[in-house]
C-alpha cells in the first residue's frame, strides 16, 4: 500500500513538473521500491529479481541519457 502511494505521488509530482524523461521516472520508481523494501524488509527465498531489474534499467536509461 505504501509503495503504491509513493509511486502515485512520484508520478503526479514529476508530471506536474512537466518532466518527460523516462530515466527520471524509472530512477524514482527504483528509489521508491528500494526505500519501501528497506522499511518493510519482506522475507525472500531468492534474489530480489524486481529490484535487480529496476536497478539495471535505471542505470541503463541514465547512461543513455548522459551518453555514456
mmCIF file of the N, C-alpha and C atoms, coordinates in Angstrom:
data_MODEL
# 
_entry.id   MODEL 
# 
loop_
_atom_site.group_PDB 
_atom_site.id 
_atom_site.type_symbol 
_atom_site.label_atom_id 
_atom_site.label_alt_id 
_atom_site.label_comp_id 
_atom_site.label_asym_id 
_atom_site.label_entity_id 
_atom_site.label_seq_id 
_atom_site.pdbx_PDB_ins_code 
_atom_site.Cartn_x 
_atom_site.Cartn_y 
_atom_site.Cartn_z 
_atom_site.occupancy 
_atom_site.B_iso_or_equiv 
_atom_site.pdbx_formal_charge 
_atom_site.auth_seq_id 
_atom_site.auth_comp_id 
_atom_site.auth_asym_id 
_atom_site.auth_atom_id 
_atom_site.pdbx_PDB_model_num 
ATOM 1   N N  . UNK A 1 1  ? 0.815  -1.192  0.000   1.00 0.00 ? 1  UNK A N  1 
ATOM 2   C CA . UNK A 1 1  ? 0.000  0.000   0.000   1.00 0.00 ? 1  UNK A CA 1 
ATOM 3   C C  . UNK A 1 1  ? 0.863  1.262   0.000   1.00 0.00 ? 1  UNK A C  1 
ATOM 4   N N  . UNK A 1 2  ? 1.902  1.255   0.848   1.00 0.00 ? 2  UNK A N  1 
ATOM 5   C CA . UNK A 1 2  ? 2.778  2.423   0.919   1.00 0.00 ? 2  UNK A CA 1 
ATOM 6   C C  . UNK A 1 2  ? 3.551  2.601   -0.390  1.00 0.00 ? 2  UNK A C  1 
ATOM 7   N N  . UNK A 1 3  ? 3.992  1.484   -0.967  1.00 0.00 ? 3  UNK A N  1 
ATOM 8   C CA . UNK A 1 3  ? 4.711  1.566   -2.240  1.00 0.00 ? 3  UNK A CA 1 
ATOM 9   C C  . UNK A 1 3  ? 3.821  2.163   -3.326  1.00 0.00 ? 3  UNK A C  1 
ATOM 10  N N  . UNK A 1 4  ? 2.556  1.779   -3.351  1.00 0.00 ? 4  UNK A N  1 
ATOM 11  C CA . UNK A 1 4  ? 1.622  2.324   -4.346  1.00 0.00 ? 4  UNK A CA 1 
ATOM 12  C C  . UNK A 1 4  ? 1.434  3.826   -4.152  1.00 0.00 ? 4  UNK A C  1 
ATOM 13  N N  . UNK A 1 5  ? 1.336  4.250   -2.920  1.00 0.00 ? 5  UNK A N  1 
ATOM 14  C CA . UNK A 1 5  ? 1.184  5.683   -2.641  1.00 0.00 ? 5  UNK A CA 1 
ATOM 15  C C  . UNK A 1 5  ? 2.435  6.447   -3.064  1.00 0.00 ? 5  UNK A C  1 
ATOM 16  N N  . UNK A 1 6  ? 3.605  5.885   -2.771  1.00 0.00 ? 6  UNK A N  1 
ATOM 17  C CA . UNK A 1 6  ? 4.853  6.537   -3.181  1.00 0.00 ? 6  UNK A CA 1 
ATOM 18  C C  . UNK A 1 6  ? 4.960  6.641   -4.700  1.00 0.00 ? 6  UNK A C  1 
ATOM 19  N N  . UNK A 1 7  ? 4.582  5.578   -5.404  1.00 0.00 ? 7  UNK A N  1 
ATOM 20  C CA . UNK A 1 7  ? 4.673  5.605   -6.866  1.00 0.00 ? 7  UNK A CA 1 
ATOM 21  C C  . UNK A 1 7  ? 3.691  6.592   -7.483  1.00 0.00 ? 7  UNK A C  1 
ATOM 22  N N  . UNK A 1 8  ? 2.474  6.628   -6.965  1.00 0.00 ? 8  UNK A N  1 
ATOM 23  C CA . UNK A 1 8  ? 1.483  7.575   -7.488  1.00 0.00 ? 8  UNK A CA 1 
ATOM 24  C C  . UNK A 1 8  ? 1.917  9.005   -7.201  1.00 0.00 ? 8  UNK A C  1 
ATOM 25  N N  . UNK A 1 9  ? 2.414  9.254   -6.000  1.00 0.00 ? 9  UNK A N  1 
ATOM 26  C CA . UNK A 1 9  ? 2.868  10.603  -5.651  1.00 0.00 ? 9  UNK A CA 1 
ATOM 27  C C  . UNK A 1 9  ? 4.045  11.027  -6.526  1.00 0.00 ? 9  UNK A C  1 
ATOM 28  N N  . UNK A 1 10 ? 4.952  10.103  -6.800  1.00 0.00 ? 10 UNK A N  1 
ATOM 29  C CA . UNK A 1 10 ? 6.097  10.465  -7.636  1.00 0.00 ? 10 UNK A CA 1 
ATOM 30  C C  . UNK A 1 10 ? 5.677  10.751  -9.075  1.00 0.00 ? 10 UNK A C  1 
ATOM 31  N N  . UNK A 1 11 ? 4.730  9.991   -9.598  1.00 0.00 ? 11 UNK A N  1 
ATOM 32  C CA . UNK A 1 11 ? 4.247  10.250  -10.960 1.00 0.00 ? 11 UNK A CA 1 
ATOM 33  C C  . UNK A 1 11 ? 3.528  11.592  -11.030 1.00 0.00 ? 11 UNK A C  1 
ATOM 34  N N  . UNK A 1 12 ? 2.724  11.876  -10.044 1.00 0.00 ? 12 UNK A N  1 
ATOM 35  C CA . UNK A 1 12 ? 1.996  13.151  -10.032 1.00 0.00 ? 12 UNK A CA 1 
ATOM 36  C C  . UNK A 1 12 ? 2.966  14.321  -9.936  1.00 0.00 ? 12 UNK A C  1 
ATOM 37  N N  . UNK A 1 13 ? 3.969  14.206  -9.068  1.00 0.00 ? 13 UNK A N  1 
ATOM 38  C CA . UNK A 1 13 ? 4.930  15.301  -8.911  1.00 0.00 ? 13 UNK A CA 1 
ATOM 39  C C  . UNK A 1 13 ? 5.792  15.491  -10.157 1.00 0.00 ? 13 UNK A C  1 
ATOM 40  N N  . UNK A 1 14 ? 6.226  14.398  -10.767 1.00 0.00 ? 14 UNK A N  1 
ATOM 41  C CA . UNK A 1 14 ? 7.017  14.542  -11.986 1.00 0.00 ? 14 UNK A CA 1 
ATOM 42  C C  . UNK A 1 14 ? 6.190  15.089  -13.145 1.00 0.00 ? 14 UNK A C  1 
ATOM 43  N N  . UNK A 1 15 ? 4.952  14.643  -13.265 1.00 0.00 ? 15 UNK A N  1 
ATOM 44  C CA . UNK A 1 15 ? 4.122  15.157  -14.352 1.00 0.00 ? 15 UNK A CA 1 
ATOM 45  C C  . UNK A 1 15 ? 3.708  16.608  -14.099 1.00 0.00 ? 15 UNK A C  1 
ATOM 46  N N  . UNK A 1 16 ? 3.561  16.988  -12.842 1.00 0.00 ? 16 UNK A N  1 
ATOM 47  C CA . UNK A 1 16 ? 3.261  18.397  -12.539 1.00 0.00 ? 16 UNK A CA 1 
ATOM 48  C C  . UNK A 1 16 ? 4.452  19.284  -12.883 1.00 0.00 ? 16 UNK A C  1 
ATOM 49  N N  . UNK A 1 17 ? 5.644  18.729  -12.760 1.00 0.00 ? 17 UNK A N  1 
ATOM 50  C CA . UNK A 1 17 ? 6.842  19.462  -13.136 1.00 0.00 ? 17 UNK A CA 1 
ATOM 51  C C  . UNK A 1 17 ? 7.164  19.364  -14.611 1.00 0.00 ? 17 UNK A C  1 
ATOM 52  N N  . UNK A 1 18 ? 6.284  18.743  -15.371 1.00 0.00 ? 18 UNK A N  1 
ATOM 53  C CA . UNK A 1 18 ? 6.416  18.569  -16.816 1.00 0.00 ? 18 UNK A CA 1 
ATOM 54  C C  . UNK A 1 18 ? 7.715  17.848  -17.211 1.00 0.00 ? 18 UNK A C  1 
ATOM 55  N N  . UNK A 1 19 ? 8.072  16.847  -16.432 1.00 0.00 ? 19 UNK A N  1 
ATOM 56  C CA . UNK A 1 19 ? 9.242  16.022  -16.745 1.00 0.00 ? 19 UNK A CA 1 
ATOM 57  C C  . UNK A 1 19 ? 8.820  14.979  -17.766 1.00 0.00 ? 19 UNK A C  1 
ATOM 58  N N  . UNK A 1 20 ? 9.542  14.905  -18.875 1.00 0.00 ? 20 UNK A N  1 
ATOM 59  C CA . UNK A 1 20 ? 9.195  13.963  -19.930 1.00 0.00 ? 20 UNK A CA 1 
ATOM 60  C C  . UNK A 1 20 ? 10.284 12.928  -20.161 1.00 0.00 ? 20 UNK A C  1 
ATOM 61  N N  . UNK A 1 21 ? 11.301 12.922  -19.309 1.00 0.00 ? 21 UNK A N  1 
ATOM 62  C CA . UNK A 1 21 ? 12.418 11.998  -19.463 1.00 0.00 ? 21 UNK A CA 1 
ATOM 63  C C  . UNK A 1 21 ? 12.095 10.681  -18.762 1.00 0.00 ? 21 UNK A C  1 
ATOM 64  N N  . UNK A 1 22 ? 12.140 9.589   -19.510 1.00 0.00 ? 22 UNK A N  1 
ATOM 65  C CA . UNK A 1 22 ? 11.813 8.273   -18.970 1.00 0.00 ? 22 UNK A CA 1 
ATOM 66  C C  . UNK A 1 22 ? 12.787 7.853   -17.877 1.00 0.00 ? 22 UNK A C  1 
ATOM 67  N N  . UNK A 1 23 ? 14.036 8.263   -17.975 1.00 0.00 ? 23 UNK A N  1 
ATOM 68  C CA . UNK A 1 23 ? 15.028 7.878   -16.971 1.00 0.00 ? 23 UNK A CA 1 
ATOM 69  C C  . UNK A 1 23 ? 14.699 8.465   -15.608 1.00 0.00 ? 23 UNK A C  1 
ATOM 70  N N  . UNK A 1 24 ? 14.079 9.624   -15.557 1.00 0.00 ? 24 UNK A N  1 
ATOM 71  C CA . UNK A 1 24 ? 13.690 10.215  -14.277 1.00 0.00 ? 24 UNK A CA 1 
ATOM 72  C C  . UNK A 1 24 ? 12.606 9.376   -13.608 1.00 0.00 ? 24 UNK A C  1 
ATOM 73  N N  . UNK A 1 25 ? 11.637 8.920   -14.377 1.00 0.00 ? 25 UNK A N  1 
ATOM 74  C CA . UNK A 1 25 ? 10.566 8.093   -13.821 1.00 0.00 ? 25 UNK A CA 1 
ATOM 75  C C  . UNK A 1 25 ? 11.103 6.750   -13.330 1.00 0.00 ? 25 UNK A C  1 
ATOM 76  N N  . UNK A 1 26 ? 11.914 6.083   -14.145 1.00 0.00 ? 26 UNK A N  1 
ATOM 77  C CA . UNK A 1 26 ? 12.455 4.777   -13.770 1.00 0.00 ? 26 UNK A CA 1 
ATOM 78  C C  . UNK A 1 26 ? 13.343 4.905   -12.537 1.00 0.00 ? 26 UNK A C  1 
ATOM 79  N N  . UNK A 1 27 ? 14.158 5.943   -12.478 1.00 0.00 ? 27 UNK A N  1 
ATOM 80  C CA . UNK A 1 27 ? 15.038 6.138   -11.325 1.00 0.00 ? 27 UNK A CA 1 
ATOM 81  C C  . UNK A 1 27 ? 14.241 6.397   -10.057 1.00 0.00 ? 27 UNK A C  1 
ATOM 82  N N  . UNK A 1 28 ? 13.197 7.180   -10.168 1.00 0.00 ? 28 UNK A N  1 
ATOM 83  C CA . UNK A 1 28 ? 12.371 7.454   -8.990  1.00 0.00 ? 28 UNK A CA 1 
ATOM 84  C C  . UNK A 1 28 ? 11.586 6.222   -8.566  1.00 0.00 ? 28 UNK A C  1 
ATOM 85  N N  . UNK A 1 29 ? 11.124 5.423   -9.518  1.00 0.00 ? 29 UNK A N  1 
ATOM 86  C CA . UNK A 1 29 ? 10.466 4.151   -9.172  1.00 0.00 ? 29 UNK A CA 1 
ATOM 87  C C  . UNK A 1 29 ? 11.432 3.232   -8.437  1.00 0.00 ? 29 UNK A C  1 
ATOM 88  N N  . UNK A 1 30 ? 12.678 3.185   -8.916  1.00 0.00 ? 30 UNK A N  1 
ATOM 89  C CA . UNK A 1 30 ? 13.691 2.351   -8.268  1.00 0.00 ? 30 UNK A CA 1 
ATOM 90  C C  . UNK A 1 30 ? 13.957 2.823   -6.850  1.00 0.00 ? 30 UNK A C  1 
ATOM 91  N N  . UNK A 1 31 ? 14.079 4.118   -6.679  1.00 0.00 ? 31 UNK A N  1 
ATOM 92  C CA . UNK A 1 31 ? 14.312 4.675   -5.349  1.00 0.00 ? 31 UNK A CA 1 
ATOM 93  C C  . UNK A 1 31 ? 13.156 4.367   -4.406  1.00 0.00 ? 31 UNK A C  1 
ATOM 94  N N  . UNK A 1 32 ? 11.929 4.530   -4.876  1.00 0.00 ? 32 UNK A N  1 
ATOM 95  C CA . UNK A 1 32 ? 10.747 4.227   -4.057  1.00 0.00 ? 32 UNK A CA 1 
ATOM 96  C C  . UNK A 1 32 ? 10.682 2.746   -3.706  1.00 0.00 ? 32 UNK A C  1 
ATOM 97  N N  . UNK A 1 33 ? 11.001 1.892   -4.661  1.00 0.00 ? 33 UNK A N  1 
ATOM 98  C CA . UNK A 1 33 ? 10.963 0.446   -4.417  1.00 0.00 ? 33 UNK A CA 1 
ATOM 99  C C  . UNK A 1 33 ? 11.959 0.038   -3.348  1.00 0.00 ? 33 UNK A C  1 
ATOM 100 N N  . UNK A 1 34 ? 13.194 0.521   -3.480  1.00 0.00 ? 34 UNK A N  1 
ATOM 101 C CA . UNK A 1 34 ? 14.207 0.148   -2.502  1.00 0.00 ? 34 UNK A CA 1 
ATOM 102 C C  . UNK A 1 34 ? 13.943 0.782   -1.135  1.00 0.00 ? 34 UNK A C  1 
ATOM 103 N N  . UNK A 1 35 ? 13.386 1.986   -1.106  1.00 0.00 ? 35 UNK A N  1 
ATOM 104 C CA . UNK A 1 35 ? 13.042 2.595   0.182   1.00 0.00 ? 35 UNK A CA 1 
ATOM 105 C C  . UNK A 1 35 ? 11.947 1.792   0.879   1.00 0.00 ? 35 UNK A C  1 
ATOM 106 N N  . UNK A 1 36 ? 10.934 1.383   0.135   1.00 0.00 ? 36 UNK A N  1 
ATOM 107 C CA . UNK A 1 36 ? 9.849  0.596   0.734   1.00 0.00 ? 36 UNK A CA 1 
ATOM 108 C C  . UNK A 1 36 ? 10.343 -0.778  1.172   1.00 0.00 ? 36 UNK A C  1 
ATOM 109 N N  . UNK A 1 37 ? 11.221 -1.398  0.384   1.00 0.00 ? 37 UNK A N  1 
ATOM 110 C CA . UNK A 1 37 ? 11.721 -2.716  0.780   1.00 0.00 ? 37 UNK A CA 1 
ATOM 111 C C  . UNK A 1 37 ? 12.690 -2.604  1.952   1.00 0.00 ? 37 UNK A C  1 
ATOM 112 N N  . UNK A 1 38 ? 13.373 -1.468  2.100   1.00 0.00 ? 38 UNK A N  1 
ATOM 113 C CA . UNK A 1 38 ? 14.238 -1.265  3.248   1.00 0.00 ? 38 UNK A CA 1 
ATOM 114 C C  . UNK A 1 38 ? 13.420 -1.068  4.526   1.00 0.00 ? 38 UNK A C  1 
ATOM 115 N N  . UNK A 1 39 ? 12.322 -0.347  4.423   1.00 0.00 ? 39 UNK A N  1 
ATOM 116 C CA . UNK A 1 39 ? 11.493 -0.082  5.601   1.00 0.00 ? 39 UNK A CA 1 
ATOM 117 C C  . UNK A 1 39 ? 10.754 -1.342  6.039   1.00 0.00 ? 39 UNK A C  1 
ATOM 118 N N  . UNK A 1 40 ? 10.175 -2.072  5.099   1.00 0.00 ? 40 UNK A N  1 
ATOM 119 C CA . UNK A 1 40 ? 9.330  -3.210  5.461   1.00 0.00 ? 40 UNK A CA 1 
ATOM 120 C C  . UNK A 1 40 ? 10.066 -4.544  5.516   1.00 0.00 ? 40 UNK A C  1 
ATOM 121 N N  . UNK A 1 41 ? 11.234 -4.650  4.883   1.00 0.00 ? 41 UNK A N  1 
ATOM 122 C CA . UNK A 1 41 ? 12.070 -5.855  4.897   1.00 0.00 ? 41 UNK A CA 1 
ATOM 123 C C  . UNK A 1 41 ? 11.273 -7.142  4.664   1.00 0.00 ? 41 UNK A C  1 
ATOM 124 N N  . UNK A 1 42 ? 10.747 -7.332  3.455   1.00 0.00 ? 42 UNK A N  1 
ATOM 125 C CA . UNK A 1 42 ? 9.986  -8.559  3.188   1.00 0.00 ? 42 UNK A CA 1 
ATOM 126 C C  . UNK A 1 42 ? 10.895 -9.783  3.184   1.00 0.00 ? 42 UNK A C  1 
ATOM 127 N N  . UNK A 1 43 ? 10.355 -10.914 3.584   1.00 0.00 ? 43 UNK A N  1 
ATOM 128 C CA . UNK A 1 43 ? 11.114 -12.169 3.573   1.00 0.00 ? 43 UNK A CA 1 
ATOM 129 C C  . UNK A 1 43 ? 11.169 -12.688 2.137   1.00 0.00 ? 43 UNK A C  1 
ATOM 130 N N  . UNK A 1 44 ? 12.367 -13.023 1.703   1.00 0.00 ? 44 UNK A N  1 
ATOM 131 C CA . UNK A 1 44 ? 12.551 -13.522 0.342   1.00 0.00 ? 44 UNK A CA 1 
ATOM 132 C C  . UNK A 1 44 ? 13.264 -14.859 0.388   1.00 0.00 ? 44 UNK A C  1 
ATOM 133 N N  . UNK A 1 45 ? 12.885 -15.730 -0.511  1.00 0.00 ? 45 UNK A N  1 
ATOM 134 C CA . UNK A 1 45 ? 13.550 -17.027 -0.627  1.00 0.00 ? 45 UNK A CA 1 
ATOM 135 C C  . UNK A 1 45 ? 14.654 -16.995 -1.661  1.00 0.00 ? 45 UNK A C  1 
ATOM 136 N N  . UNK A 1 46 ? 14.542 -16.081 -2.626  1.00 0.00 ? 46 UNK A N  1 
ATOM 137 C CA . UNK A 1 46 ? 15.538 -15.980 -3.694  1.00 0.00 ? 46 UNK A CA 1 
ATOM 138 C C  . UNK A 1 46 ? 16.012 -14.535 -3.794  1.00 0.00 ? 46 UNK A C  1 
ATOM 139 N N  . UNK A 1 47 ? 16.785 -14.291 -4.813  1.00 0.00 ? 47 UNK A N  1 
ATOM 140 C CA . UNK A 1 47 ? 17.286 -12.941 -5.077  1.00 0.00 ? 47 UNK A CA 1 
ATOM 141 C C  . UNK A 1 47 ? 16.111 -12.037 -5.462  1.00 0.00 ? 47 UNK A C  1 
ATOM 142 N N  . UNK A 1 48 ? 16.214 -10.779 -5.150  1.00 0.00 ? 48 UNK A N  1 
ATOM 143 C CA . UNK A 1 48 ? 15.177 -9.804  -5.481  1.00 0.00 ? 48 UNK A CA 1 
ATOM 144 C C  . UNK A 1 48 ? 15.288 -9.438  -6.963  1.00 0.00 ? 48 UNK A C  1 
ATOM 145 N N  . UNK A 1 49 ? 14.607 -10.210 -7.807  1.00 0.00 ? 49 UNK A N  1 
ATOM 146 C CA . UNK A 1 49 ? 14.703 -10.010 -9.252  1.00 0.00 ? 49 UNK A CA 1 
ATOM 147 C C  . UNK A 1 49 ? 14.076 -8.690  -9.693  1.00 0.00 ? 49 UNK A C  1 
ATOM 148 N N  . UNK A 1 50 ? 13.011 -8.262  -9.038  1.00 0.00 ? 50 UNK A N  1 
ATOM 149 C CA . UNK A 1 50 ? 12.381 -6.981  -9.388  1.00 0.00 ? 50 UNK A CA 1 
ATOM 150 C C  . UNK A 1 50 ? 13.339 -5.833  -9.091  1.00 0.00 ? 50 UNK A C  1 
ATOM 151 N N  . UNK A 1 51 ? 13.969 -5.881  -7.929  1.00 0.00 ? 51 UNK A N  1 
ATOM 152 C CA . UNK A 1 51 ? 14.926 -4.839  -7.569  1.00 0.00 ? 51 UNK A CA 1 
ATOM 153 C C  . UNK A 1 51 ? 16.121 -4.803  -8.499  1.00 0.00 ? 51 UNK A C  1 
ATOM 154 N N  . UNK A 1 52 ? 16.639 -5.976  -8.853  1.00 0.00 ? 52 UNK A N  1 
ATOM 155 C CA . UNK A 1 52 ? 17.763 -6.026  -9.783  1.00 0.00 ? 52 UNK A CA 1 
ATOM 156 C C  . UNK A 1 52 ? 17.377 -5.508  -11.160 1.00 0.00 ? 52 UNK A C  1 
ATOM 157 N N  . UNK A 1 53 ? 16.179 -5.857  -11.609 1.00 0.00 ? 53 UNK A N  1 
ATOM 158 C CA . UNK A 1 53 ? 15.717 -5.365  -12.908 1.00 0.00 ? 53 UNK A CA 1 
ATOM 159 C C  . UNK A 1 53 ? 15.541 -3.860  -12.919 1.00 0.00 ? 53 UNK A C  1 
ATOM 160 N N  . UNK A 1 54 ? 14.949 -3.331  -11.863 1.00 0.00 ? 54 UNK A N  1 
ATOM 161 C CA . UNK A 1 54 ? 14.780 -1.876  -11.778 1.00 0.00 ? 54 UNK A CA 1 
ATOM 162 C C  . UNK A 1 54 ? 16.127 -1.170  -11.719 1.00 0.00 ? 54 UNK A C  1 
ATOM 163 N N  . UNK A 1 55 ? 17.054 -1.721  -10.968 1.00 0.00 ? 55 UNK A N  1 
ATOM 164 C CA . UNK A 1 55 ? 18.380 -1.116  -10.857 1.00 0.00 ? 55 UNK A CA 1 
ATOM 165 C C  . UNK A 1 55 ? 19.110 -1.160  -12.197 1.00 0.00 ? 55 UNK A C  1 
ATOM 166 N N  . UNK A 1 56 ? 19.008 -2.277  -12.903 1.00 0.00 ? 56 UNK A N  1 
ATOM 167 C CA . UNK A 1 56 ? 19.661 -2.416  -14.200 1.00 0.00 ? 56 UNK A CA 1 
ATOM 168 C C  . UNK A 1 56 ? 19.096 -1.415  -15.214 1.00 0.00 ? 56 UNK A C  1 
ATOM 169 N N  . UNK A 1 57 ? 17.774 -1.366  -15.340 1.00 0.00 ? 57 UNK A N  1 
ATOM 170 C CA . UNK A 1 57 ? 17.182 -0.466  -16.328 1.00 0.00 ? 57 UNK A CA 1 
ATOM 171 C C  . UNK A 1 57 ? 17.334 0.995   -15.934 1.00 0.00 ? 57 UNK A C  1 
ATOM 172 N N  . UNK A 1 58 ? 17.360 1.278   -14.662 1.00 0.00 ? 58 UNK A N  1 
ATOM 173 C CA . UNK A 1 58 ? 17.614 2.642   -14.216 1.00 0.00 ? 58 UNK A CA 1 
ATOM 174 C C  . UNK A 1 58 ? 19.008 3.078   -14.633 1.00 0.00 ? 58 UNK A C  1 
ATOM 175 N N  . UNK A 1 59 ? 19.995 2.235   -14.387 1.00 0.00 ? 59 UNK A N  1 
ATOM 176 C CA . UNK A 1 59 ? 21.367 2.559   -14.784 1.00 0.00 ? 59 UNK A CA 1 
ATOM 177 C C  . UNK A 1 59 ? 21.491 2.654   -16.303 1.00 0.00 ? 59 UNK A C  1 
ATOM 178 N N  . UNK A 1 60 ? 20.800 1.768   -17.015 1.00 0.00 ? 60 UNK A N  1 
ATOM 179 C CA . UNK A 1 60 ? 20.841 1.791   -18.476 1.00 0.00 ? 60 UNK A CA 1 
ATOM 180 C C  . UNK A 1 60 ? 20.265 3.082   -19.041 1.00 0.00 ? 60 UNK A C  1 
ATOM 181 N N  . UNK A 1 61 ? 19.090 3.491   -18.554 1.00 0.00 ? 61 UNK A N  1 
ATOM 182 C CA . UNK A 1 61 ? 18.462 4.713   -19.064 1.00 0.00 ? 61 UNK A CA 1 
ATOM 183 C C  . UNK A 1 61 ? 19.259 5.955   -18.691 1.00 0.00 ? 61 UNK A C  1 
ATOM 184 N N  . UNK A 1 62 ? 19.871 5.961   -17.510 1.00 0.00 ? 62 UNK A N  1 
ATOM 185 C CA . UNK A 1 62 ? 20.683 7.110   -17.122 1.00 0.00 ? 62 UNK A CA 1 
ATOM 186 C C  . UNK A 1 62 ? 21.940 7.187   -17.991 1.00 0.00 ? 62 UNK A C  1 
ATOM 187 N N  . UNK A 1 63 ? 22.549 6.030   -18.263 1.00 0.00 ? 63 UNK A N  1 
ATOM 188 C CA . UNK A 1 63 ? 23.729 6.010   -19.119 1.00 0.00 ? 63 UNK A CA 1 
ATOM 189 C C  . UNK A 1 63 ? 23.396 6.488   -20.534 1.00 0.00 ? 63 UNK A C  1 
ATOM 190 N N  . UNK A 1 64 ? 22.232 6.083   -21.032 1.00 0.00 ? 64 UNK A N  1 
ATOM 191 C CA . UNK A 1 64 ? 21.811 6.546   -22.362 1.00 0.00 ? 64 UNK A CA 1 
ATOM 192 C C  . UNK A 1 64 ? 21.527 8.046   -22.354 1.00 0.00 ? 64 UNK A C  1 
ATOM 193 N N  . UNK A 1 65 ? 20.899 8.532   -21.277 1.00 0.00 ? 65 UNK A N  1 
ATOM 194 C CA . UNK A 1 65 ? 20.560 9.954   -21.198 1.00 0.00 ? 65 UNK A CA 1 
ATOM 195 C C  . UNK A 1 65 ? 21.813 10.835  -21.165 1.00 0.00 ? 65 UNK A C  1 
ATOM 196 N N  . UNK A 1 66 ? 22.854 10.349  -20.475 1.00 0.00 ? 66 UNK A N  1 
ATOM 197 C CA . UNK A 1 66 ? 24.090 11.128  -20.391 1.00 0.00 ? 66 UNK A CA 1 
ATOM 198 C C  . UNK A 1 66 ? 25.087 10.779  -21.495 1.00 0.00 ? 66 UNK A C  1 
ATOM 199 N N  . UNK A 1 67 ? 24.729 9.818   -22.344 1.00 0.00 ? 67 UNK A N  1 
ATOM 200 C CA . UNK A 1 67 ? 25.581 9.469   -23.473 1.00 0.00 ? 67 UNK A CA 1 
ATOM 201 C C  . UNK A 1 67 ? 26.847 8.725   -23.089 1.00 0.00 ? 67 UNK A C  1 
ATOM 202 N N  . UNK A 1 68 ? 26.751 7.913   -22.065 1.00 0.00 ? 68 UNK A N  1 
ATOM 203 C CA . UNK A 1 68 ? 27.941 7.158   -21.622 1.00 0.00 ? 68 UNK A CA 1 
ATOM 204 C C  . UNK A 1 68 ? 28.072 5.859   -22.353 1.00 0.00 ? 68 UNK A C  1 
# 
